[in-house]
Amino acid sequence: MSVSIFDSFLTTSDMIAVFDDGAVVQAMFRFEASLARAQAAEGLIPKEAASAIAGVCKAELYDIPALILAGRRAGSLAIPLVKELTRSVALYDEAAARHVHRGSTSQDVIDSALVLVTRDALRLLDDGLHDLCGQLLQLAESHLSTPVLARTLMQPAQVTSFGFKAAGWLAPVVRARARIREAAGRALQLQLGGAVGTLSAMGERGALVAERMAQELGLKPADSAWHTQRDEWVRLGMEVAVLSGSLGKLATDLSLMAQGEVAELAEPSGAGRGGSSAMPHKRNPVSSMIALAAARRTPQHAAALLACMNQEHERGLGNWQAELAEWPNLFLSAHGALRALDEAFAGLRVDEERMLRNIASLHGLVFAEAASGYLAGAIGRPQAHALLEDLSRRASAGHGLEDLLRAAVQADPALSGQVDLDGLARVFDPLAAAEPARRLAERQLQSLRADMAAFDATHPFQE
């Protein structure tokens, strides 16, 4: 597959190789060889013909650029491929050449080939998800009690646990891995229907040929041809798109926490990573940048797949072809984002002291709700809320909210006899404030660990 220099920047060489022209053409030849062997096993063609056909089903024997150019004129890459395959077989066995591509159709070849290379793409994604999930799990476990600011609407809100935040990053990635596996289990199926999906050219043996092919290629045998019934296939694409969206959310948080003014996290540096051509002091979050760029491209690719589903009758005109062109882009983007974040979290620097300083810089304001709740038991919720609202407006660098509240309690006889100042101090303790988040994160991680262990026990994308 040929990609632009800017596309290459946002993906990986491994995923480019999966959808490389040669890889797709070889997958098409795998289909043709398997078809011939299955038909021979069912007595539809001579075994010698199947051996002759399979013997030249090797992409390196053909001029792939010429096949692509001819496919553009013919309307399908499968047409010149079958023509050249037939010619090659005839060089060795003219009789065998008559049995090439028997009973199949162009879409059978191309769809099945795309299923085969997509399985390879999914293996790359699954491996990357394994690595990222492991990084995020370790991060969450290491920082279960680490206080950090929670932010809503881009503003400081309350204190949470960084482990809780990391668990929140991990959960959708674990879910994405599960959903992709589930969708792939339904979508990675052989396409074999012949001209109009009925396998009529193979008579009663058609279904048996399909079963043999599916077994040889390691694919699910389809209940019937899915030439224009694209729901399971597109659903798999949507799950990959959702993964990219979740990775984009993770990258957004990481980039915001790595801002110089926040400086709670930092991506790995060194060896020219994240530098600036003009400003020597900069440390740019390049992994987040790549993941964000990849995620922002994904909705357009997903929308294109959905738009292509209204295919006409038994063979689509233009929509199937558009789907084919869009399909690899989802995987290129997803793997680029995944690899970038794997690298970021492998060397992520967490500045716990800066997290505490950022909390302290807000003069106790992020504890206002908790303080109001603590006082409510003594003076009622409305009065406590009004008091904290007034004190919050007065809080400044010289007079933090805790100091103002202590003074207010001590100055009011009605309060001083009812409010425990030591208990009030605990309300303003970041570690105590992070405790509820820590408890929730521990429960969530227990479930996520079980899911991850179940993943590691199976390897669904092996042939």
SETORFI-225965 format. One record per residue (C-alpha): x, y, z. Coordinates in steps of 0.25 Angstrom, whole numbers, padded with zeros to 4 digits, always signed. Example, Ala and Ser with C-alpha at 12.3 -4.5 7.8 and 13.67 -1.06 7.14 Angstrom:
+0049-0018+0031/+0055-0004+0029/
This chain:
+0000+0000+0000/+0005+0014-0004/+0003+0025+0006/+0008+0039+0006/+0019+0044+0015/+0009+0051+0024/+0001+0038+0025/+0013+0030+0029/+0016+0040+0040/+0003+0036+0047/+0003+0021+0045/+0013+0010+0046/+0022+0002+0036/+0016-0011+0042/+0002-0007+0038/+0006-0001+0025/+0012-0015+0021/-0001-0022+0025/-0009-0014+0014/+0003-0013+0004/-0001-0016-0010/+0007-0029-0010/+0001-0034+0003/-0013-0032-0003/-0010-0038-0016/-0004-0050-0009/-0016-0052-0001/-0024-0052-0013/-0015-0063-0019/-0017-0070-0006/-0032-0070-0008/-0030-0075-0022/-0021-0087-0018/-0030-0091-0007/-0042-0090-0016/-0035-0100-0026/-0031-0109-0015/-0045-0110-0009/-0052-0112-0022/-0042-0123-0025/-0045-0130-0012/-0060-0129-0015/-0057-0135-0029/-0061-0123-0037/-0047-0121-0043/-0035-0131-0045/-0025-0131-0034/-0014-0129-0044/-0021-0116-0048/-0022-0111-0034/-0007-0114-0032/-0004-0106-0045/-0012-0094-0040/-0007-0094-0026/+0007-0095-0032/+0007-0081-0038/-0001-0074-0028/+0011-0066-0023/+0010-0050-0024/+0025-0049-0027/+0022-0056-0041/+0014-0044-0045/+0015-0029-0049/+0006-0024-0038/+0006-0009-0043/+0002-0014-0056/-0009-0022-0050/-0014-0010-0042/-0014-0001-0055/-0022-0012-0062/-0031-0014-0051/-0035+0001-0052/-0039-0001-0066/-0046-0014-0064/-0054-0009-0051/-0048-0019-0042/-0034-0024-0038/-0039-0038-0038/-0041-0038-0053/-0027-0036-0058/-0022-0044-0047/-0030-0056-0051/-0026-0054-0065/-0011-0054-0062/-0013-0066-0053/-0020-0073-0064/-0009-0070-0074/+0002-0074-0064/-0005-0088-0062/-0006-0090-0077/+0009-0088-0078/+0010-0102-0071/-0003-0108-0072/-0013-0103-0083/-0024-0113-0077/-0023-0108-0063/-0024-0093-0068/-0039-0096-0071/-0042-0098-0056/-0036-0085-0051/-0046-0077-0042/-0057-0087-0045/-0071-0083-0040/-0065-0071-0032/-0067-0056-0035/-0058-0044-0033/-0064-0040-0020/-0061-0053-0014/-0047-0052-0017/-0045-0038-0012/-0054-0038+0000/-0047-0051+0005/-0033-0045+0003/-0037-0033+0011/-0042-0042+0022/-0029-0049+0022/-0020-0037+0023/-0030-0030+0033/-0028-0042+0042/-0013-0039+0042/-0016-0024+0044/-0025-0028+0056/-0013-0036+0062/-0005-0024+0062/-0016-0016+0069/-0018-0027+0079/-0003-0028+0082/-0003-0013+0084/-0015-0013+0093/-0008-0023+0101/+0004-0014+0103/-0004-0001+0106/-0014-0008+0116/-0002-0013+0123/+0004+0001+0124/-0008+0007+0129/-0011-0004+0139/+0003-0002+0145/+0001+0013+0145/-0013+0012+0152/-0008+0002+0162/+0005+0011+0165/-0004+0023+0168/-0016+0018+0174/-0014+0028+0186/-0007+0040+0178/-0016+0052+0179/-0018+0060+0167/-0027+0071+0162/-0040+0066+0155/-0044+0076+0145/-0058+0079+0139/-0061+0088+0127/-0046+0091+0127/-0046+0097+0141/-0041+0091+0154/-0052+0084+0161/-0049+0075+0173/-0037+0065+0177/-0037+0051+0172/-0027+0040+0171/-0018+0039+0159/-0020+0024+0160/-0035+0026+0158/-0032+0035+0146/-0023+0024+0140/-0033+0014+0142/-0043+0022+0135/-0033+0022+0123/-0031+0007+0124/-0046+0003+0124/-0050+0008+0110/-0037+0002+0104/-0040-0012+0111/-0055-0011+0106/-0050-0007+0092/-0041-0020+0092/-0053-0028+0096/-0062-0022+0086/-0052-0023+0074/-0050-0038+0077/-0065-0040+0078/-0068-0033+0065/-0056-0040+0058/-0062-0053+0062/-0074-0050+0053/-0067-0042+0042/-0055-0050+0039/-0063-0060+0030/-0060-0065+0016/-0067-0059+0004/-0071-0069-0006/-0084-0068-0014/-0081-0067-0029/-0088-0058-0038/-0101-0055-0030/-0097-0061-0017/-0104-0075-0019/-0092-0083-0023/-0100-0089-0034/-0088-0091-0043/-0083-0102-0033/-0096-0109-0032/-0098-0117-0019/-0084-0117-0015/-0083-0102-0014/-0086-0101+0001/-0075-0112+0004/-0065-0105-0004/-0067-0093+0004/-0066-0101+0017/-0053-0107+0012/-0047-0093+0008/-0052-0087+0022/-0045-0098+0029/-0032-0096+0021/-0031-0081+0022/-0035-0081+0037/-0048-0073+0034/-0062-0074+0039/-0071-0081+0028/-0082-0071+0025/-0096-0075+0025/-0098-0069+0012/-0091-0059+0003/-0090-0045+0009/-0087-0037-0004/-0096-0026-0001/-0100-0030+0013/-0088-0022+0020/-0094-0021+0034/-0084-0030+0042/-0072-0025+0033/-0075-0010+0036/-0078-0013+0050/-0064-0018+0052/-0059-0005+0045/-0068+0003+0055/-0061-0003+0067/-0048+0000+0062/-0053+0015+0060/-0058+0015+0075/-0044+0010+0079/-0037+0022+0072/-0047+0031+0079/-0044+0025+0092/-0029+0027+0089/-0031+0041+0085/-0038+0044+0099/-0026+0038+0106/-0017+0046+0098/-0025+0059+0101/-0023+0057+0116/-0009+0054+0115/-0006+0066+0106/-0013+0075+0116/-0006+0069+0128/+0007+0071+0121/+0005+0086+0118/+0017+0094+0124/+0007+0102+0133/+0002+0089+0138/+0014+0079+0137/+0008+0068+0145/+0012+0058+0134/+0023+0058+0123/+0025+0049+0111/+0038+0042+0110/+0049+0051+0104/+0063+0049+0098/+0069+0046+0085/+0062+0057+0078/+0048+0053+0083/+0039+0065+0085/+0048+0076+0081/+0046+0089+0074/+0053+0094+0062/+0053+0108+0068/+0051+0107+0083/+0062+0099+0090/+0054+0099+0103/+0042+0092+0098/+0038+0078+0101/+0026+0075+0092/+0016+0063+0095/+0018+0056+0081/+0012+0043+0085/-0001+0051+0089/+0000+0059+0076/+0001+0046+0067/-0011+0040+0074/-0019+0052+0074/-0017+0054+0059/-0020+0040+0056/-0033+0040+0064/-0038+0053+0057/-0037+0046+0044/-0045+0034+0048/-0059+0040+0048/-0058+0042+0033/-0054+0028+0030/-0065+0022+0039/-0075+0031+0033/-0071+0027+0019/-0073+0012+0022/-0087+0015+0028/-0090+0023+0015/-0086+0011+0007/-0096+0001+0013/-0107+0004+0004/-0102-0005-0007/-0111-0009-0019/-0117-0022-0020/-0107-0034-0021/-0095-0025-0025/-0091-0011-0021/-0088+0000-0031/-0077+0009-0026/-0081+0008-0011/-0073-0006-0009/-0061+0000-0017/-0062+0012-0008/-0062+0004+0005/-0050-0004+0000/-0042+0009-0001/-0046+0014+0012/-0044+0001+0020/-0029+0001+0022/-0029+0016+0027/-0037+0012+0040/-0026+0002+0044/-0014+0011+0039/-0019+0022+0049/-0023+0013+0060/-0009+0006+0060/-0002+0019+0059/-0009+0025+0071/-0007+0012+0079/+0008+0011+0076/+0010+0025+0080/+0003+0024+0093/+0010+0011+0096/+0023+0018+0095/+0018+0030+0103/+0013+0022+0115/+0025+0013+0115/+0034+0025+0119/+0024+0034+0125/+0028+0043+0136/+0018+0046+0147/+0021+0058+0156/+0014+0055+0169/+0020+0067+0176/+0015+0076+0165/+0001+0070+0166/+0001+0074+0181/+0006+0088+0178/-0005+0090+0167/-0015+0086+0178/-0009+0095+0188/-0009+0107+0178/-0024+0108+0178/-0024+0112+0193/-0033+0101+0197/-0045+0105+0188/-0046+0090+0182/-0049+0086+0196/-0061+0095+0198/-0072+0085+0195/-0066+0075+0205/-0065+0086+0215/-0079+0090+0213/-0084+0076+0215/-0076+0075+0228/-0082+0087+0234/-0096+0084+0229/-0097+0074+0241/-0095+0085+0250/-0102+0097+0244/-0111+0091+0233/-0108+0090+0218/-0113+0104+0213/-0105+0112+0224/-0093+0103+0222/-0094+0106+0207/-0096+0121+0208/-0084+0122+0218/-0074+0114+0208/-0079+0122+0197/-0076+0135+0204/-0062+0130+0209/-0059+0124+0195/-0060+0138+0189/-0050+0144+0199/-0040+0133+0198/-0027+0138+0193/-0012+0134+0193/-0011+0141+0207/-0023+0135+0213/-0027+0121+0208/-0041+0115+0210/-0037+0106+0222/-0031+0118+0229/-0043+0127+0227/-0052+0115+0231/-0045+0113+0244/-0046+0127+0247/-0060+0128+0244/-0063+0115+0253/-0055+0121+0264/-0061+0134+0264/-0075+0129+0264/-0079+0123+0278/-0090+0115+0271/-0080+0108+0262/-0068+0107+0271/-0075+0097+0281/-0080+0088+0270/-0069+0087+0259/-0057+0079+0262/-0045+0086+0256/-0037+0074+0255/-0048+0068+0247/-0049+0080+0238/-0034+0079+0235/-0036+0065+0230/-0046+0071+0220/-0034+0079+0214/-0024+0068+0214/-0022+0064+0199/-0019+0049+0203/-0032+0048+0210/-0039+0055+0199/-0034+0045+0189/-0038+0033+0197/-0052+0031+0191/-0046+0031+0177/-0036+0021+0182/-0046+0011+0187/-0054+0012+0174/-0041+0010+0166/-0038-0003+0174/-0051-0009+0171/-0051-0005+0156/-0037-0010+0154/-0040-0024+0160/-0051-0025+0149/-0041-0020+0138/-0030-0030+0143/-0040-0041+0141/-0043-0037+0127/-0029-0035+0123/-0025-0049+0128/-0036-0055+0120/-0031-0048+0108/-0017-0053+0110/-0022-0067+0111/-0027-0067+0096/-0021-0063+0083/-0032-0061+0073/-0025-0055+0061/-0016-0067+0059/-0018-0075+0046/
